[in-house]
Amino acid sequence: MDISNFTSQIFFGNSVRDYLILISLIFLGFVFLRYLSKLLSNFIFRFIKEYSEGISREIFFEKLHRPLSWFVMLIIIYAATDHLEFPQEWNLVPAEKFGLRMIIERCYQFVTICSVAWILLRMVDFLGLILLKKAEKTESKQDDQMVVFAVEAIKIIVIVFTVFIILGSVMNVNVGSLVAGLGIGGLAFALAAKESLENLLSSFIIFFDKPFEVGDSITVGNVSGTVEKVGFRSTRIRTVEKSLVTLPNRKMVDAELDNLTLKTLTRVRFIIGIQYQTPEEKINKIVSDIKKYLDEHPQTNQENTVRFFEFGESSLNILIQYFVTTIDWNITMKVREEINLKISAVVKNNESNFAFPTRTIIMEKP
């Protein structure tokens, strides 16, 4: 059979040649998809290269690879199917009226708008990386937190505009009338989104009042850890167990919050119990020796307390309290170990020992 005759045959309103072009374009699109998306990302990167110091082209490509691939594939599909016609015997109504043509066209518009919005959101993420790099060069942590707020705010704006464009272009909704109607439904919406609005307002309170910043160690309720991110709705805390806890900003504002990073000292307080057989002069000597050592230690301040505190059930209790001049956990543990070993030596050098729970039973003869 002659190839030209074969490719000229009509099936469902289109020639074999049209179907071959369709298959060829889609096949080439899949084969060169990554190359085309990389080519497009390199083209975009040229315009922002001078502002993206410290961030490589590869990072930019990884951010935009998937959304650009979708966008490029949609363009290829449009180019491959634009010349195709629906069979006349189907008697399809024009795209302006509801029917198969309209559904296909509107679905394509919807996916295309979403892919463009996806690209814009990834561009915003990349912009956030650039700003964070610049913010890391400053001593203040407030600008780091501001970058997170700005990125999330821009993302919300992009999403809102995308929704309005979809409503106007795809669904033919009168956006102007819709915005005007929001004034009527605004109250109902505010009531439905009460908690979300509270979290949003709380995020601004955190930003302006600054009870903590990103990187601070805090305790909120029974959660302790390091602040990793402060968003519009929630705050993320990395705990000592390395788990990531997400708390609503409303709780961060309402609950009692202890910012451990703002501490200048670490308090250590405990009680030791020595044997009841210890003479009074030995008790005084133990107390004074421990107090002298704490006062002379280079990593404790002068607000140290050592007192014969109380008569316990099976021991003479001595209260010890001191402040380590750092908030670093590792250094604090090292200082505590040194002091504990010295206290043990002081007790033994004064011919006493630590008490343990005992009970004396006196049995009388009948």
Phi, psi and omega per residue, in radians:
M1 nan 2.407 3.129
D2 -1.169 2.293 -3.088
I3 -1.098 -0.711 -3.130
S4 -1.103 -0.648 3.093
N5 -1.186 -0.681 -3.132
F6 -1.138 -0.792 -3.115
T7 -1.232 -0.257 -3.141
S8 -1.577 -0.116 -3.127
Q9 -1.197 2.523 -3.063
I10 -1.787 2.271 3.029
F11 -2.314 2.163 3.129
F12 0.947 0.721 3.031
G13 1.451 0.012 -3.134
N14 -2.353 2.638 -3.130
S15 -1.395 2.864 3.082
V16 -1.073 -0.607 3.114
R17 -1.044 -0.714 3.119
D18 -1.090 -0.731 3.127
Y19 -1.181 -0.627 3.105
L20 -1.155 -0.693 3.081
I21 -1.091 -0.744 3.115
L22 -1.024 -0.894 -3.103
I23 -1.116 -0.716 -3.105
S24 -1.128 -0.785 -3.125
L25 -1.130 -0.742 3.134
I26 -1.168 -0.700 3.110
F27 -1.092 -0.834 3.118
L28 -1.113 -0.591 3.100
G29 -1.084 -0.790 3.112
F30 -1.144 -0.671 -3.108
V31 -1.172 -0.785 -3.053
F32 -1.807 0.327 -3.064
L33 -1.074 -0.867 -3.114
R34 -1.118 -0.693 3.135
Y35 -1.121 -0.765 -3.122
L36 -1.155 -0.723 3.121
S37 -1.170 -0.623 3.096
K38 -1.194 -0.676 3.103
L39 -1.078 -0.732 3.133
L40 -1.194 -0.706 3.128
S41 -1.158 -0.655 3.077
N42 -1.115 -0.654 3.108
F43 -1.108 -0.745 3.127
I44 -1.208 -0.660 -3.071
F45 -1.128 -0.474 3.125
R46 -1.011 -0.607 -3.064
F47 -1.381 -0.346 -3.095
I48 -2.040 0.086 -3.069
K49 -1.025 -0.748 -3.074
E50 -1.204 -0.302 3.134
Y51 -1.717 -0.148 -3.029
S52 -1.842 0.904 3.136
E53 -1.131 2.276 3.109
G54 1.549 -0.060 3.138
I55 -2.094 2.138 -3.014
S56 -1.372 2.869 3.079
R57 -1.100 -0.575 -3.121
E58 -1.137 -0.683 3.116
I59 -1.115 -0.727 3.106
F60 -1.075 -0.739 3.140
F61 -1.143 -0.735 3.127
E62 -1.089 -0.597 3.106
K63 -1.175 -0.711 -2.992
L64 -1.766 -0.067 -3.017
H65 -1.001 -0.941 -3.069
R66 -1.152 -0.882 3.122
P67 -1.112 -0.638 3.098
L68 -1.164 -0.638 3.107
S69 -1.077 -0.752 3.095
W70 -1.081 -0.783 -3.103
F71 -1.117 -0.785 3.128
V72 -1.106 -0.720 -3.133
M73 -1.137 -0.638 3.098
L74 -1.146 -0.681 3.091
I75 -1.123 -0.733 3.130
I76 -1.106 -0.756 3.129
I77 -1.089 -0.711 3.109
Y78 -1.102 -0.794 3.137
A79 -1.117 -0.599 -3.088
A80 -1.338 -0.502 -3.046
T81 -1.852 -0.113 -3.053
D82 -1.091 -0.554 -3.077
H83 -1.545 -0.087 -3.128
L84 -1.399 2.608 3.124
E85 -2.157 2.551 3.046
F86 -1.319 2.555 3.107
P87 -1.017 2.369 -3.117
Q88 -1.117 -0.538 -3.109
E89 -1.176 -0.242 3.096
W90 -1.307 -0.337 3.117
N91 0.930 0.839 -3.129
L92 -1.329 2.481 3.105
V93 -1.307 2.781 3.125
P94 -1.069 2.849 -3.105
A95 -1.114 -0.342 3.137
E96 -1.273 -0.314 3.127
K97 -1.913 2.730 -3.085
F98 -1.161 2.243 -3.139
G99 3.022 -2.931 -3.079
L100 -1.078 -0.734 -3.132
R101 -1.059 -0.797 -3.130
M102 -1.112 -0.739 -3.118
I103 -1.079 -0.806 -3.134
I104 -1.112 -0.782 -3.120
E105 -1.120 -0.770 -3.121
R106 -1.194 -0.659 3.101
C107 -1.093 -0.729 3.119
Y108 -1.119 -0.745 3.104
Q109 -1.071 -0.749 -3.126
F110 -1.056 -0.855 -3.116
V111 -1.140 -0.679 3.135
T112 -1.125 -0.780 3.123
I113 -1.094 -0.730 3.126
C114 -1.117 -0.672 3.132
S115 -1.173 -0.679 3.081
V116 -1.135 -0.731 3.101
A117 -1.099 -0.678 3.103
W118 -1.064 -0.750 3.099
I119 -1.078 -0.763 -3.136
L120 -1.115 -0.694 3.127
L121 -1.126 -0.705 3.097
R122 -1.193 -0.601 3.057
M123 -1.116 -0.656 3.095
V124 -1.135 -0.731 3.077
D125 -1.021 -0.753 3.134
F126 -1.153 -0.679 3.059
L127 -1.050 -0.692 3.089
G128 -1.075 -0.703 3.089
L129 -1.065 -0.742 3.131
I130 -1.084 -0.807 -3.116
L131 -1.174 -0.647 3.103
L132 -1.134 -0.680 3.084
K133 -1.036 -0.730 3.129
K134 -1.234 -0.641 -3.123
A135 -1.199 -0.548 3.140
E136 -1.141 -0.356 -3.127
K137 -1.383 -0.221 3.119
T138 -1.697 2.740 -3.131
E139 -1.329 -0.569 -3.113
S140 -1.239 2.471 3.074
K141 -1.642 -0.102 -3.101
Q142 -1.159 -0.663 -3.140
D143 -1.195 -0.522 3.043
D144 -1.076 -0.767 -3.138
Q145 -1.177 -0.626 3.133
M146 -1.136 -0.627 3.127
V147 -1.077 -0.775 3.137
V148 -1.067 -0.769 3.113
F149 -1.079 -0.781 -3.100
A150 -1.111 -0.752 -3.138
V151 -1.085 -0.797 -3.128
E152 -1.172 -0.626 3.118
A153 -1.131 -0.784 3.130
I154 -1.111 -0.682 3.114
K155 -1.076 -0.739 3.121
I156 -1.095 -0.728 3.122
I157 -1.087 -0.759 3.121
V158 -1.055 -0.780 -3.119
I159 -1.133 -0.745 -3.139
V160 -1.093 -0.807 3.118
F161 -1.114 -0.649 3.104
T162 -1.085 -0.744 3.123
V163 -1.090 -0.773 3.127
F164 -1.121 -0.691 3.120
I165 -1.132 -0.726 3.113
I166 -1.111 -0.756 3.127
L167 -1.097 -0.690 -3.095
G168 -1.379 -0.756 -3.035
S169 -1.503 -0.739 -3.041
V170 -1.533 -0.745 -3.039
M171 -1.776 -0.009 3.118
N172 0.976 0.639 3.094
V173 -1.504 2.431 3.072
N174 -1.312 1.736 -3.045
V175 -1.116 -0.640 3.121
G176 -1.043 -0.789 3.109
S177 -1.159 -0.615 3.135
L178 -1.129 -0.780 3.125
V179 -1.105 -0.702 3.106
A180 -1.119 -0.655 -3.137
G181 -1.238 -0.319 3.125
L182 -1.147 -0.409 3.094
G183 -1.108 -0.597 3.130
I184 -1.317 -0.758 -3.094
G185 -1.553 0.037 -3.094
G186 -1.067 -0.711 -3.114
L187 -1.127 -0.791 3.123
A188 -1.101 -0.675 3.120
F189 -1.152 -0.721 -3.141
A190 -1.109 -0.687 3.108
L191 -1.168 -0.688 -3.138
A192 -1.187 -0.568 -3.086
A193 -1.857 0.576 -3.053
K194 -1.012 -0.855 -3.096
E195 -1.158 -0.670 3.115
S196 -1.114 -0.707 3.116
L197 -1.169 -0.655 3.094
E198 -1.094 -0.738 3.114
N199 -1.135 -0.660 3.128
L200 -1.138 -0.799 3.118
L201 -1.127 -0.650 3.119
S202 -1.120 -0.601 3.116
S203 -1.111 -0.645 3.090
F204 -1.225 -0.617 3.083
I205 -1.093 -0.767 3.110
I206 -1.077 -0.715 -3.078
F207 -1.168 -0.757 -3.059
F208 -1.523 -0.645 -3.126
D209 -1.377 -0.489 3.070
K210 0.952 0.955 3.023
P211 -1.181 -0.381 3.067
F212 -2.756 2.894 3.110
E213 -2.307 2.942 3.074
V214 -1.055 2.274 -3.119
G215 1.758 -0.235 3.128
D216 -1.327 2.590 3.017
S217 -1.642 2.146 -3.058
I218 -2.334 2.866 3.010
T219 -2.245 2.137 3.098
V220 -2.203 1.970 -3.073
G221 1.087 -2.152 3.124
N222 -1.787 0.281 -3.137
V223 -1.898 2.196 3.099
S224 -2.242 2.446 3.118
G225 2.951 -2.888 -3.096
T226 -1.861 2.306 -3.139
V227 -1.222 2.146 3.124
E228 -1.782 -0.577 -3.098
K229 -2.733 2.442 3.029
V230 -2.074 1.929 -3.110
G231 -1.824 -3.019 3.127
F232 -1.222 -0.577 -3.064
R233 -1.849 -0.586 -2.993
S234 -2.567 2.920 3.078
T235 -2.098 2.350 -3.131
R236 -1.822 2.275 -3.081
I237 -2.153 2.241 3.065
R238 -1.608 1.987 -3.058
T239 -1.378 3.030 3.109
V240 -1.105 -0.552 3.108
E241 -1.367 0.090 3.115
K242 1.233 0.228 3.019
S243 -1.472 2.751 -3.115
L244 -1.880 1.991 -3.117
V245 -1.812 2.277 3.112
T246 -1.900 2.085 -3.126
L247 -2.030 2.400 3.068
P248 -1.063 2.485 -3.124
N249 -1.071 -0.501 3.102
R250 -1.043 -0.701 3.128
K251 -1.231 -0.598 3.134
M252 -1.126 -0.516 -3.133
V253 -1.511 -0.698 -3.048
D254 -1.375 -0.620 -3.047
A255 -1.377 2.794 3.041
E256 -1.226 2.239 -3.057
L257 -2.146 2.250 3.111
D258 -1.937 1.961 3.111
N259 -1.534 1.749 -3.070
L260 -1.224 -0.425 -3.124
T261 -1.172 -0.511 -3.121
L262 -1.392 -0.109 3.077
K263 -1.200 2.499 3.057
T264 -1.778 -0.327 -3.118
L265 -2.359 2.810 3.046
T266 -2.067 2.082 -3.109
R267 -1.464 2.417 3.056
V268 -2.165 2.194 -3.099
R269 -2.448 2.257 3.101
F270 -2.792 2.999 -3.129
I271 -2.177 2.353 3.022
I272 -1.932 2.589 3.126
G273 -2.049 2.192 3.098
I274 -1.917 2.910 -3.015
Q275 -1.162 2.587 -3.139
Y276 -1.151 -0.388 -3.115
Q277 -1.315 -0.083 -3.099
T278 -1.210 2.204 3.137
P279 -1.147 2.829 -3.088
E280 -1.088 -0.741 -3.118
E281 -1.145 -0.560 3.106
K282 -1.242 -0.608 3.090
I283 -1.102 -0.810 3.128
N284 -1.076 -0.681 -3.131
K285 -1.174 -0.717 3.110
I286 -1.073 -0.799 -3.132
V287 -1.083 -0.805 -3.088
S288 -1.211 -0.661 3.131
D289 -1.148 -0.747 3.111
I290 -1.131 -0.748 3.136
K291 -1.091 -0.737 3.137
K292 -1.107 -0.731 -3.134
Y293 -1.134 -0.735 3.135
L294 -1.122 -0.706 -3.133
D295 -1.161 -0.527 -3.094
E296 -1.615 -0.150 -3.121
H297 -1.201 2.321 -3.058
P298 -1.197 -0.277 -3.070
Q299 -2.010 0.389 2.982
T300 -2.213 2.621 3.111
N301 -1.522 -3.015 -3.020
Q302 -1.582 0.039 -3.138
E303 -1.611 1.011 -3.107
N304 -1.718 2.521 -3.126
T305 -2.229 2.160 3.030
V306 -2.355 2.014 -3.069
R307 -2.478 2.522 2.943
F308 -1.225 1.891 -2.829
F309 -1.559 -0.884 -3.049
E310 -2.870 2.887 3.018
F311 -1.597 1.933 3.125
G312 -1.484 3.133 -3.121
E313 -1.124 -0.633 -3.110
S314 -2.415 0.332 -3.114
S315 -2.766 2.786 2.967
L316 -1.626 2.014 -2.980
N317 -1.613 2.292 3.110
I318 -2.029 2.158 3.120
L319 -1.476 2.293 3.104
I320 -2.212 2.195 3.089
Q321 -2.455 2.306 3.095
Y322 -2.617 2.915 -3.123
F323 -2.118 2.180 3.069
V324 -1.490 2.334 -3.032
T325 -1.426 0.822 3.059
T326 -2.836 2.799 3.031
I327 -1.930 0.076 3.112
D328 -1.238 2.157 -3.033
W329 -1.102 -0.750 -3.095
N330 -1.136 -0.742 3.120
I331 -1.159 -0.712 3.119
T332 -1.048 -0.755 3.118
M333 -1.103 -0.648 3.130
K334 -1.160 -0.764 3.128
V335 -1.126 -0.741 3.129
R336 -1.067 -0.708 3.124
E337 -1.103 -0.779 3.122
E338 -1.039 -0.788 -3.099
I339 -1.205 -0.696 3.124
N340 -1.083 -0.734 3.114
L341 -1.130 -0.686 3.117
K342 -1.162 -0.718 3.112
I343 -1.059 -0.755 3.110
S344 -1.048 -0.726 3.139
A345 -1.187 -0.685 -3.141
V346 -1.083 -0.770 -3.132
V347 -1.084 -0.775 -3.103
K348 -1.262 -0.630 3.118
N349 -1.155 -0.391 3.121
N350 -1.714 0.436 3.023
E351 0.982 0.689 3.048
S352 -2.254 -3.073 3.126
N353 -2.708 2.867 3.103
F354 -1.302 2.457 -3.118
A355 -1.521 2.737 3.022
F356 -2.310 2.761 -3.066
P357 -0.982 2.169 3.105
T358 -2.363 2.814 3.101
R359 -2.483 2.272 3.135
T360 -1.788 2.251 -3.136
I361 -1.987 2.136 3.118
I362 -1.813 2.114 -3.130
M363 -1.880 2.115 3.136
E364 -1.685 2.537 3.096
K365 -1.308 2.442 3.121
P366 -1.199 nan nan
